[in-house]
Amino acid sequence: MDFFTAQDRARRLTGRLVLLLGLAVVVLIVVTSVVVAIAVVLLDGGPYTGAALERALQSRLLLAVATVVILVVGLGSLVRHLQLRAGGSVVAEALGGRPLNLETRDVNERQLINLVEEMAIASGMPVPLVYLLEDPAINAFAAGHELDDVAIGVTRGAIEALDRDQLQGVIAHEFSHILHGDMRINLRLVALLHGILVIGLIGRMLLHASGSGRRMRSRRGRGHAAVLGLGAALMVVGYAGTLCGNLIKAAVSRQREFLADASAVQYTRNPEGIGGALKVLAAHRLGSRLLASHAAEFSHLYFGSGVRSLSRLTATHPPLEARIRQVLPSWDGSLPPPPTIRVPRPQQSATPTPGGAQGSTPQASGALAAAVVASVGRPSAEDIAHARRRLGEIDERLFEAAHEPFAARALVYGILMGADPSSREAQRQALKGQALPEVLRELEVLDAPLSGLAPGQRLPLIELALPALRQLSAAQHARFQACLRRLMALEIRAGALQWALHRLVIQGIQGERRARRDRHLADLAGPLSLLLSTLARAGQQDEEQARSAVERLASVLGVTLDFVSEPALASDLDWAMARLVRLVQAERRPLLVAMSCCVEHDGRIDPEEAELLSVVAWTLGCPLPSAERSAGQAETGTA
């Protein structure tokens, strides 16, 4: 299943879930309305006669009660949605996780960070925040709404009981949930189920209030009994609705777990990695059960079940034996010895073997574009190995700087300062008036390694620095943004790549306002012309060739395109992207094909063009593994 199909399927699945849960809410509203209406009539006094029941079932009273119930459920869901709006970090902190120190000396923690960084860069997305749960269970999760607010949490038991290949399989499993859109569904489920649960919580509050001996304004006997009955009925109805919601959630979650396990094998080309992790989990006496008080609320997010389920119907995960046999069909049923908390031996993953074709798309006009688009949201073992090599080639001083907040700011300033000497001098003077002295000192230290930065290394360094930059305080963040704006304003010849990297930093730290996807390619001729013209000119001196590439794409997209010959300003490109992010999901594939064709119209994709394409694709919500590597595969016939 390719990225675009997976995203469409995730959206359809979300719609079905909302419909099923909506039906559960309708039933809940009907039953609750009748119960509350009867209780209201009984509290008014009078004999228990048919007339009382008739009064309770009056349409006006039922409508009023139904409105209140809808408001309660809706308000409960909205409050929980707003609480989770910040993304995966809220979930990680609710489960007791702490963000990992990016400069940690702990071998296990360092290995975890390295694996997440490798997987993120291989996937073409910013490095997510990594949280550690000090829990002896073996478990992990990925949570977030969009690619720029993802958090990955892993337990202490997982990083100490699993070796490198097994932990890589677990991380690949979680990245599958990210790339297939599961995490967005999961957080929406949390909010919807919380709204239904509120009815049961109100019932419990009424029971508690009545049981504590609070006097009612109405007659003690009859009124008190009615309130007790109302509370009990609301508890039953609310928890029954929650049970129905959990059954729906569990049925969907089990299938997504099988898909994530299979994707982990596809990404790593190592079934023993994820399979070995599942076997260690099965042998672990503590299993995957988490100790956090909110563990049950987020049970469908975990690598393992995380909580004890009363029956298979409510289990959010398939049995471990079934999962193991899916990835290791020849498994004989044996398990390793129960793991102990240990430091795993340093291991090097086996060199991945070249895979077969990943498919192509009929709209692609070239082999390179086909290879690039086929790789969206589908990182391979070769991508992971390529990311590991890229990280290993980076100067150690720059690599360490990306993991420390002061040095990370200096690193980003140095990367975003223009190549033109006069621009760099003006920008340096501006930083002296705005940046902190500690950051300026770090910038001086990094001058030498930055001058030797190889093509293609800027993007991974910025991706590595984003977690450290997200830890800035509000005041530090405001100063940092002011410095970035000043650097861009003083740039004499701001190239497209500089604009893209600048945009990546801003959006990667603070996210971008989520836009409605309600525009079609035919509505976006102006923004398309500007973006595609910019991509066609990147790395290309011959303007006529760039013009020809854009004109050829007009017939492919079915849109009238006008080649923009003048270099676009950063503000113009921001304007174009603000409109293109509203493109409907179904038409993002042809747009990505057109972007790839623009970049490779001269028959190759150089490192800077690959970086530009990756950043723009990520802004559009299409995580793109190394376009440069995909191009190399296409040229050799392996993609």
C-alpha positions as CSV (number, residue, x, y, z in Angstrom):
1,M,0.0,0.0,0.0
2,D,1.5,3.3,-1.1
3,F,1.5,6.5,1.0
4,F,-1.4,8.2,-0.8
5,T,-3.6,5.1,-0.7
6,A,-2.8,4.7,3.0
7,Q,-3.7,8.3,3.7
8,D,-7.0,8.0,1.8
9,R,-7.8,4.7,3.6
10,A,-7.1,6.4,6.9
11,R,-9.4,9.2,6.1
12,R,-12.2,6.8,5.0
13,L,-11.6,4.8,8.2
14,T,-11.9,8.0,10.3
15,G,-15.2,8.7,8.6
16,R,-16.5,5.2,9.4
17,L,-15.4,5.4,13.0
18,V,-17.1,8.8,13.4
19,L,-20.3,7.3,11.9
20,L,-20.2,4.3,14.1
21,L,-19.5,6.3,17.2
22,G,-22.2,8.8,16.1
23,L,-24.7,6.0,16.0
24,A,-23.6,5.0,19.5
25,V,-24.1,8.6,20.6
26,V,-27.6,8.7,19.1
27,V,-28.6,5.5,21.0
28,L,-27.0,7.0,24.1
29,I,-28.9,10.3,23.6
30,V,-32.3,8.5,23.2
31,V,-31.9,6.3,26.2
32,T,-30.5,9.0,28.4
33,S,-33.2,11.4,27.3
34,V,-36.0,9.0,28.4
35,V,-34.2,8.2,31.7
36,V,-33.7,11.9,32.6
37,A,-37.2,12.9,31.5
38,I,-38.7,10.2,33.7
39,A,-36.5,11.3,36.6
40,V,-37.6,15.0,36.1
41,V,-41.3,14.1,36.2
42,L,-40.8,11.9,39.3
43,L,-38.9,14.7,41.1
44,D,-41.9,17.0,40.5
45,G,-44.0,14.7,42.6
46,G,-47.3,13.1,41.9
47,P,-48.5,9.5,41.6
48,Y,-46.8,6.9,39.5
49,T,-49.5,6.7,36.8
50,G,-49.6,6.5,33.0
51,A,-50.1,10.3,33.0
52,A,-46.7,10.7,34.6
53,L,-45.0,8.6,32.0
54,E,-46.9,10.5,29.3
55,R,-45.6,13.8,30.7
56,A,-42.1,12.4,30.7
57,L,-42.3,11.4,27.0
58,Q,-43.5,14.8,25.8
59,S,-41.6,15.8,22.7
60,R,-40.7,19.2,24.1
61,L,-39.1,17.7,27.3
62,L,-37.3,15.0,25.4
63,L,-35.9,17.5,22.9
64,A,-34.7,19.7,25.7
65,V,-33.0,16.8,27.5
66,A,-31.5,15.5,24.2
67,T,-30.1,18.9,23.5
68,V,-28.4,18.9,27.0
69,V,-27.0,15.4,26.4
70,I,-25.6,16.4,23.0
71,L,-24.0,19.5,24.5
72,V,-22.5,17.4,27.3
73,V,-21.0,14.8,25.0
74,G,-19.8,17.4,22.5
75,L,-18.3,19.6,25.2
76,G,-16.6,16.6,26.7
77,S,-15.1,15.6,23.3
78,L,-14.1,19.2,22.6
79,V,-12.3,19.7,25.9
80,R,-10.3,16.5,25.4
81,H,-9.5,17.5,21.9
82,L,-8.2,20.9,23.0
83,Q,-6.1,19.2,25.7
84,L,-4.6,17.0,23.0
85,R,-4.2,19.7,20.5
86,A,-0.5,20.3,21.2
87,G,0.2,16.8,19.8
88,G,2.1,13.8,20.9
89,S,4.0,15.5,23.7
90,V,0.7,15.8,25.7
91,V,0.2,12.0,25.5
92,A,3.8,11.3,26.4
93,E,3.6,13.5,29.5
94,A,0.2,12.1,30.5
95,L,1.9,8.7,30.6
96,G,4.7,9.9,32.8
97,G,7.3,10.2,30.0
98,R,10.2,12.6,30.1
99,P,11.9,14.1,27.0
100,L,15.3,12.5,26.4
101,N,18.3,14.6,26.9
102,L,19.8,14.8,23.4
103,E,23.3,14.9,24.9
104,T,22.7,11.8,27.1
105,R,25.6,9.6,27.9
106,D,23.4,6.6,28.6
107,V,24.2,4.0,26.0
108,N,20.6,2.7,25.7
109,E,19.2,6.2,25.5
110,R,21.8,7.3,22.9
111,Q,21.0,4.2,20.8
112,L,17.2,5.0,20.9
113,I,17.8,8.6,19.8
114,N,20.1,7.4,17.0
115,L,17.5,4.9,15.7
116,V,14.7,7.5,15.7
117,E,17.0,10.0,13.9
118,E,17.9,7.4,11.3
119,M,14.3,6.4,10.7
120,A,13.1,10.0,10.5
121,I,15.7,11.1,8.0
122,A,15.2,7.9,6.0
123,S,11.4,8.8,5.9
124,G,12.0,12.4,4.9
125,M,10.3,13.9,8.0
126,P,11.6,16.0,10.9
127,V,13.0,14.2,13.8
128,P,10.2,13.8,16.4
129,L,10.6,14.3,20.1
130,V,11.6,11.2,21.9
131,Y,10.2,10.5,25.4
132,L,11.4,7.8,27.9
133,L,8.8,6.1,30.2
134,E,10.5,4.9,33.3
135,D,8.5,1.7,33.2
136,P,9.9,-1.9,33.3
137,A,7.3,-3.1,30.7
138,I,8.3,-3.5,27.0
139,N,6.2,-0.9,25.1
140,A,6.3,2.1,22.8
141,F,3.9,4.5,21.0
142,A,3.7,7.3,18.5
143,A,1.3,10.1,18.9
144,G,0.5,13.3,17.2
145,H,-1.8,15.1,14.7
146,E,0.6,16.0,12.0
147,L,4.2,15.3,11.1
148,D,5.4,18.4,12.9
149,D,3.9,17.5,16.4
150,V,4.8,13.8,16.6
151,A,6.3,12.3,19.8
152,I,7.6,8.8,20.2
153,G,7.6,7.2,23.6
154,V,9.6,4.1,24.6
155,T,9.7,2.4,27.9
156,R,12.9,1.7,29.9
157,G,12.1,-2.0,29.7
158,A,12.2,-1.8,25.9
159,I,15.5,0.0,25.5
160,E,17.2,-2.3,28.0
161,A,15.7,-5.7,27.1
162,L,15.8,-5.4,23.2
163,D,19.0,-5.4,21.1
164,R,19.5,-2.9,18.3
165,D,17.8,-4.8,15.5
166,Q,14.8,-5.5,17.7
167,L,14.5,-1.9,18.9
168,Q,14.8,-0.8,15.3
169,G,11.9,-3.1,14.4
170,V,9.8,-1.5,17.2
171,I,10.7,2.1,16.0
172,A,9.9,1.1,12.4
173,H,6.5,-0.2,13.6
174,E,5.8,3.2,15.2
175,F,6.8,5.0,12.1
176,S,4.3,2.9,10.2
177,H,1.6,4.3,12.4
178,I,2.9,7.8,11.7
179,L,3.2,7.4,7.9
180,H,-0.2,5.6,7.5
181,G,-2.1,8.2,9.4
182,D,-3.0,5.9,12.3
183,M,-1.9,8.3,15.0
184,R,-4.3,11.0,13.8
185,I,-7.2,8.5,14.0
186,N,-6.0,7.4,17.5
187,L,-6.1,10.9,19.0
188,R,-9.6,11.6,17.5
189,L,-10.8,8.3,19.1
190,V,-9.5,9.4,22.5
191,A,-11.5,12.7,22.2
192,L,-14.7,11.0,21.0
193,L,-14.7,8.3,23.6
194,H,-14.1,10.8,26.3
195,G,-17.2,12.7,25.3
196,I,-19.3,9.5,25.7
197,L,-17.6,8.7,29.0
198,V,-18.7,12.0,30.5
199,I,-22.3,10.8,30.7
200,G,-21.2,7.9,32.9
201,L,-19.0,10.2,35.0
202,I,-22.0,12.5,35.6
203,G,-24.0,9.5,36.8
204,R,-21.2,8.5,39.2
205,M,-21.1,12.0,40.6
206,L,-24.9,11.9,41.2
207,L,-24.6,8.6,43.0
208,H,-21.8,9.9,45.1
209,A,-23.7,13.1,46.0
210,S,-26.8,11.1,46.9
211,G,-24.9,8.5,48.9
212,S,-23.1,11.2,50.9
213,G,-26.4,12.3,52.5
214,R,-26.9,15.6,50.8
215,R,-30.5,16.8,51.3
216,M,-32.6,17.4,48.2
217,R,-34.9,20.4,47.9
218,S,-37.7,18.1,47.0
219,R,-39.3,15.5,49.2
220,R,-36.5,13.4,50.7
221,G,-37.8,9.9,50.0
222,R,-39.1,10.2,46.5
223,G,-36.6,12.8,45.3
224,H,-33.6,11.0,46.7
225,A,-34.7,7.7,45.2
226,A,-35.2,9.4,41.8
227,V,-31.7,10.9,41.9
228,L,-30.2,7.6,42.9
229,G,-32.0,5.9,40.0
230,L,-31.0,8.6,37.6
231,G,-27.3,8.4,38.7
232,A,-27.3,4.6,38.3
233,A,-29.0,4.7,35.0
234,L,-26.6,7.4,33.6
235,M,-23.6,5.3,34.8
236,V,-25.0,2.2,33.1
237,V,-25.8,4.1,29.9
238,G,-22.6,6.0,29.8
239,Y,-20.3,3.1,30.4
240,A,-22.3,0.9,28.0
241,G,-21.7,3.6,25.3
242,T,-18.0,3.6,26.2
243,L,-18.0,-0.1,25.9
244,C,-19.5,0.1,22.4
245,G,-16.9,2.7,21.5
246,N,-14.1,0.5,22.9
247,L,-15.3,-2.5,20.8
248,I,-15.2,-0.4,17.6
249,K,-11.8,1.0,18.6
250,A,-10.4,-2.4,19.4
251,A,-11.6,-4.0,16.1
252,V,-9.9,-1.3,14.0
253,S,-6.7,-1.2,16.2
254,R,-6.1,-4.9,15.8
255,Q,-5.9,-4.7,12.0
256,R,-3.7,-1.6,12.1
257,E,-1.3,-3.5,14.3
258,F,-0.9,-6.3,11.8
259,L,-0.3,-3.7,9.1
260,A,2.3,-1.9,11.2
261,D,4.2,-5.2,11.9
262,A,4.3,-5.9,8.2
263,S,5.4,-2.4,7.4
264,A,8.3,-2.7,9.9
265,V,9.5,-5.8,8.0
266,Q,9.2,-3.8,4.7
267,Y,11.1,-0.8,6.1
268,T,14.0,-2.8,7.7
269,R,14.1,-5.9,5.5
270,N,14.7,-7.8,8.7
271,P,11.8,-9.8,10.0
272,E,13.9,-11.1,12.9
273,G,14.0,-7.5,14.2
274,I,10.3,-6.9,14.8
275,G,9.7,-10.7,15.2
276,G,12.5,-10.9,17.8
277,A,11.0,-7.9,19.7
278,L,7.6,-9.6,19.8
279,K,9.2,-12.9,21.1
280,V,11.1,-11.0,23.8
281,L,7.8,-9.3,24.8
282,A,6.0,-12.6,25.0
283,A,8.8,-14.0,27.2
284,H,8.9,-10.9,29.5
285,R,7.2,-11.6,32.8
286,L,6.0,-8.0,33.0
287,G,4.8,-8.0,29.4
288,S,3.7,-4.7,28.0
289,R,1.4,-3.6,30.8
290,L,2.1,0.1,31.7
291,L,1.8,1.5,35.2
292,A,0.7,5.0,34.3
293,S,-2.8,6.0,35.5
294,H,-3.9,7.1,32.0
295,A,-2.7,3.9,30.3
296,A,-6.2,2.6,29.5
297,E,-7.2,5.8,27.7
298,F,-4.4,5.5,25.2
299,S,-4.3,1.7,24.9
300,H,-4.8,1.7,21.2
301,L,-1.6,3.7,20.6
302,Y,0.9,1.2,22.0
303,F,3.2,-1.4,20.5
304,G,1.9,-3.9,23.0
305,S,-1.5,-4.0,24.6
306,G,-0.4,-1.9,27.6
307,V,-3.4,-2.8,29.7
308,R,-5.2,-5.9,30.7
309,S,-8.4,-6.6,28.6
310,L,-11.4,-8.5,29.9
311,S,-12.0,-10.3,26.6
312,R,-10.7,-10.6,23.1
313,L,-13.4,-8.4,21.8
314,T,-12.1,-5.4,23.8
315,A,-8.4,-6.2,23.2
316,T,-6.8,-3.5,21.1
317,H,-4.0,-5.8,20.0
318,P,-4.0,-9.2,18.4
319,P,-2.5,-12.1,20.4
320,L,1.3,-12.0,20.4
321,E,1.5,-15.5,18.9
322,A,-0.6,-14.4,15.9
323,R,1.6,-11.3,15.4
324,I,4.8,-13.4,15.6
325,R,3.6,-15.9,13.1
326,Q,2.7,-13.2,10.7
327,V,6.3,-11.9,10.4
328,L,8.0,-15.3,11.2
329,P,5.8,-17.9,9.5
330,S,8.3,-20.7,10.3
331,W,8.4,-19.9,14.1
332,D,8.4,-23.1,16.1
333,G,6.7,-21.6,19.2
334,S,9.8,-21.3,21.3
335,L,10.6,-18.1,23.2
336,P,13.9,-16.7,24.4
337,P,14.8,-16.7,28.1
338,P,12.9,-14.0,30.1
339,P,14.9,-10.8,29.6
340,T,16.8,-9.0,32.3
341,I,17.5,-5.3,32.4
342,R,20.8,-5.1,30.6
343,V,22.9,-3.0,28.3
344,P,22.7,-4.6,24.8
345,R,25.9,-5.4,23.0
346,P,26.8,-2.9,20.3
347,Q,25.7,-4.3,17.1
348,Q,25.8,-3.3,13.4
349,S,22.8,-4.1,11.4
350,A,23.5,-6.5,8.5
351,T,24.0,-4.8,5.2
352,P,20.5,-4.7,3.6
353,T,20.1,-6.6,0.4
354,P,18.8,-4.7,-2.6
355,G,15.0,-5.0,-3.0
356,G,12.8,-5.3,-6.0
357,A,10.8,-2.7,-7.7
358,Q,8.7,-0.4,-5.6
359,G,6.3,0.4,-8.4
360,S,5.7,3.5,-10.4
361,T,2.9,5.9,-11.1
362,P,1.2,6.3,-14.5
363,Q,1.3,10.1,-14.4
364,A,5.1,10.2,-14.0
365,S,6.9,11.5,-17.1
366,G,10.3,10.1,-16.1
367,A,11.9,7.2,-14.3
368,L,13.4,9.4,-11.6
369,A,10.1,11.0,-10.8
370,A,8.4,7.6,-10.7
371,A,11.0,6.4,-8.2
372,V,10.7,9.4,-6.1
373,V,6.9,9.3,-5.8
374,A,6.9,5.6,-5.2
375,S,9.0,6.1,-2.1
376,V,6.7,8.6,-0.4
377,G,5.9,7.4,3.1
378,R,7.7,4.1,2.3
379,P,11.2,4.2,3.7
380,S,13.2,1.1,2.8
381,A,16.1,-0.7,4.4
382,E,18.3,1.1,1.8
383,D,16.9,4.5,3.0
384,I,17.7,3.6,6.6
385,A,21.3,2.6,5.7
386,H,21.6,5.7,3.5
387,A,20.5,7.9,6.5
388,R,23.0,6.1,8.7
389,R,25.8,6.8,6.3
390,R,24.8,10.5,5.9
391,L,24.8,10.9,9.7
392,G,28.2,9.2,9.9
393,E,29.7,11.6,7.3
394,I,28.7,14.7,9.2
395,D,31.5,16.5,11.1
396,E,31.3,15.3,14.8
397,R,31.3,18.9,16.0
398,L,28.2,19.8,14.0
399,F,26.5,16.5,14.9
400,E,27.0,17.3,18.7
401,A,25.9,20.9,18.2
402,A,22.6,19.8,16.8
403,H,21.7,18.2,20.1
404,E,22.4,21.2,22.4
405,P,20.0,24.2,22.6
406,F,22.6,27.0,22.4
407,A,24.7,25.3,19.8
408,A,21.6,24.2,17.8
409,R,20.6,27.9,17.4
410,A,24.1,28.8,16.3
411,L,24.1,25.8,13.9
412,V,20.9,26.9,12.2
413,Y,22.0,30.5,11.9
414,G,25.2,29.3,10.2
415,I,23.3,27.1,7.8
416,L,20.8,29.8,6.9
417,M,23.3,32.6,6.4
418,G,23.8,33.2,2.7
419,A,26.7,32.2,0.6
420,D,27.3,35.7,-0.6
421,P,30.2,37.3,1.4
422,S,28.5,40.7,1.8
423,S,25.3,39.1,2.9
424,R,27.1,36.9,5.5
425,E,28.9,39.9,7.0
426,A,25.7,42.0,7.3
427,Q,23.9,39.0,8.8
428,R,26.7,38.4,11.3
429,Q,26.6,42.0,12.4
430,A,22.8,41.8,12.8
431,L,23.2,38.7,15.0
432,K,25.6,40.6,17.3
433,G,22.8,43.0,18.1
434,Q,20.1,40.3,18.6
435,A,21.4,36.9,19.5
436,L,22.6,35.9,22.9
437,P,26.4,36.1,23.5
438,E,26.6,32.4,24.3
439,V,25.0,31.6,20.9
440,L,27.5,33.9,19.1
441,R,30.4,32.2,20.7
442,E,29.0,28.8,19.5
443,L,28.7,30.3,16.0
444,E,32.4,31.2,16.0
445,V,33.3,27.7,17.2
446,L,31.2,26.2,14.4
447,D,32.6,28.5,11.6
448,A,35.3,26.1,10.5
449,P,33.2,22.9,10.3
450,L,30.3,24.8,8.7
451,S,32.7,26.1,5.9
452,G,33.3,22.4,5.1
453,L,29.7,21.4,5.0
454,A,29.1,19.1,2.1
455,P,26.1,19.4,-0.3
456,G,23.1,17.5,1.0
457,Q,24.1,17.8,4.7
458,R,22.1,20.9,5.6
459,L,18.7,19.3,5.7
460,P,19.7,16.4,8.0
461,L,21.5,18.8,10.4
462,I,18.4,20.9,10.6
463,E,16.2,17.9,11.1
464,L,18.5,16.8,13.9
465,A,18.4,20.2,15.6
466,L,14.6,20.5,15.7
467,P,14.0,18.5,18.9
468,A,16.6,20.7,20.7
469,L,15.0,23.9,19.3
470,R,11.5,22.8,20.4
471,Q,12.8,22.9,24.0
472,L,13.4,26.7,23.9
473,S,11.5,28.8,26.4
474,A,8.9,31.3,25.0
475,A,11.4,34.2,25.4
476,Q,14.2,32.2,23.7
477,H,11.9,31.2,20.9
478,A,10.8,34.7,20.3
479,R,14.4,35.9,20.1
480,F,15.3,33.0,17.8
481,Q,12.5,33.8,15.4
482,A,13.4,37.5,15.3
483,C,17.0,36.5,14.4
484,L,15.7,34.2,11.6
485,R,13.6,36.9,10.1
486,R,16.5,39.3,10.2
487,L,18.8,36.8,8.5
488,M,16.3,36.3,5.7
489,A,15.6,40.1,5.3
490,L,19.4,40.8,4.9
491,E,19.9,38.1,2.3
492,I,20.9,39.6,-1.1
493,R,20.2,36.5,-3.2
494,A,18.0,34.2,-1.1
495,G,17.8,31.0,-3.1
496,A,14.8,28.6,-3.1
497,L,16.7,26.1,-0.9
498,Q,17.4,28.8,1.7
499,W,13.7,29.7,1.8
500,A,12.7,26.1,2.1
501,L,15.1,25.4,5.0
502,H,14.0,28.5,6.8
503,R,10.4,27.4,6.4
504,L,11.3,24.0,7.7
505,V,12.8,25.4,10.9
506,I,9.8,27.7,11.6
507,Q,7.2,25.1,10.9
508,G,9.2,22.3,12.6
509,I,9.3,24.3,15.8
510,Q,5.9,25.9,16.0
511,G,3.9,23.8,13.5
512,E,1.6,25.3,10.9
513,R,-2.1,26.1,11.1
514,R,-4.0,23.2,9.8
515,A,-5.7,24.2,6.6
516,R,-8.9,22.6,5.2
517,R,-8.1,20.5,2.2
518,D,-10.8,21.8,-0.2
519,R,-8.9,23.1,-3.2
520,H,-8.2,21.3,-6.6
521,L,-5.3,21.7,-9.0
522,A,-7.6,23.7,-11.3
523,D,-8.1,26.3,-8.6
524,L,-4.4,26.8,-8.0
525,A,-2.9,27.8,-11.3
526,G,-1.0,30.8,-9.9
527,P,0.6,29.1,-6.9
528,L,1.4,26.0,-9.1
529,S,3.1,28.2,-11.7
530,L,5.3,29.9,-9.1
531,L,6.3,26.8,-7.2
532,L,7.0,24.7,-10.3
533,S,8.9,27.5,-12.0
534,T,11.1,27.8,-8.9
535,L,11.8,24.1,-8.8
536,A,12.6,23.9,-12.5
537,R,15.1,26.7,-12.1
538,A,16.8,25.1,-9.1
539,G,20.2,23.9,-10.2
540,Q,19.5,24.8,-13.8
541,Q,21.2,27.7,-15.7
542,D,19.3,27.2,-18.9
543,E,16.0,29.2,-18.5
544,E,14.6,27.8,-21.7
545,Q,14.9,24.2,-20.5
546,A,13.2,25.2,-17.2
547,R,10.4,26.9,-19.2
548,S,10.0,23.9,-21.4
549,A,9.7,21.6,-18.3
550,V,6.9,23.7,-16.8
551,E,5.0,23.9,-20.1
552,R,5.1,20.1,-20.5
553,L,3.6,19.6,-17.1
554,A,0.6,21.8,-17.9
555,S,-0.9,19.0,-20.0
556,V,-0.1,16.4,-17.3
557,L,-1.9,18.4,-14.6
558,G,-4.6,19.7,-16.8
559,V,-3.9,23.3,-15.6
560,T,-2.8,26.3,-17.5
561,L,0.7,27.2,-16.2
562,D,2.7,30.4,-16.8
563,F,6.4,30.1,-16.4
564,V,7.7,32.7,-13.9
565,S,11.1,33.8,-15.1
566,E,12.0,36.1,-12.2
567,P,13.3,34.5,-9.0
568,A,10.5,34.4,-6.4
569,L,10.8,36.3,-3.1
570,A,10.4,34.3,0.1
571,S,7.1,36.0,0.8
572,D,5.8,35.0,-2.7
573,L,6.7,31.3,-2.1
574,D,5.1,31.5,1.4
575,W,1.9,32.8,-0.3
576,A,2.0,29.9,-2.8
577,M,2.5,27.2,-0.1
578,A,-0.3,28.7,2.0
579,R,-2.6,27.9,-0.8
580,L,-1.1,24.6,-2.0
581,V,-1.4,23.0,1.5
582,R,-5.2,23.2,0.9
583,L,-5.0,20.8,-2.0
584,V,-7.2,17.8,-1.6
585,Q,-5.4,14.5,-0.8
586,A,-6.4,12.8,-4.0
587,E,-4.5,15.4,-6.1
588,R,-1.3,15.5,-4.1
589,R,0.2,12.6,-6.0
590,P,0.1,14.3,-9.4
591,L,1.5,17.5,-7.8
592,L,4.4,15.6,-6.3
593,V,5.0,13.9,-9.7
594,A,5.1,17.4,-11.3
595,M,7.5,18.7,-8.7
596,S,9.8,15.7,-9.2
597,C,9.7,16.1,-13.0
598,C,10.7,19.8,-12.6
599,V,13.7,19.0,-10.4
600,E,14.9,16.1,-12.6
601,H,14.2,17.5,-16.0
602,D,17.9,17.7,-16.7
603,G,18.2,14.0,-16.1
604,R,19.5,14.0,-12.5
605,I,18.7,15.2,-9.0
606,D,21.7,16.7,-7.2
607,P,21.9,16.9,-3.4
608,E,20.6,20.5,-3.1
609,E,17.7,19.8,-5.5
610,A,16.9,16.7,-3.4
611,E,16.9,18.8,-0.2
612,L,14.6,21.4,-1.8
613,L,12.2,18.8,-3.0
614,S,12.1,17.0,0.3
615,V,11.3,20.1,2.3
616,V,8.5,21.2,-0.1
617,A,7.1,17.7,-0.1
618,W,7.1,17.6,3.7
619,T,5.3,21.0,3.9
620,L,2.6,19.4,1.8
621,G,2.3,16.5,4.2
622,C,4.2,13.9,2.0
623,P,7.3,12.6,3.8
624,L,9.8,11.9,1.1
625,P,12.9,9.6,1.6
626,S,16.1,10.7,-0.1
627,A,15.1,11.8,-3.6
628,E,18.8,11.8,-4.5
629,R,19.1,8.1,-3.5
630,S,15.8,7.3,-5.4
631,A,17.3,9.0,-8.4
632,G,20.4,6.9,-8.1
633,Q,18.3,3.7,-8.0
634,A,16.3,4.7,-11.0
635,E,19.4,5.3,-13.0
636,T,20.7,1.8,-12.1
637,G,17.4,0.2,-12.7
638,T,16.8,-0.9,-9.0
639,A,13.9,1.3,-8.2
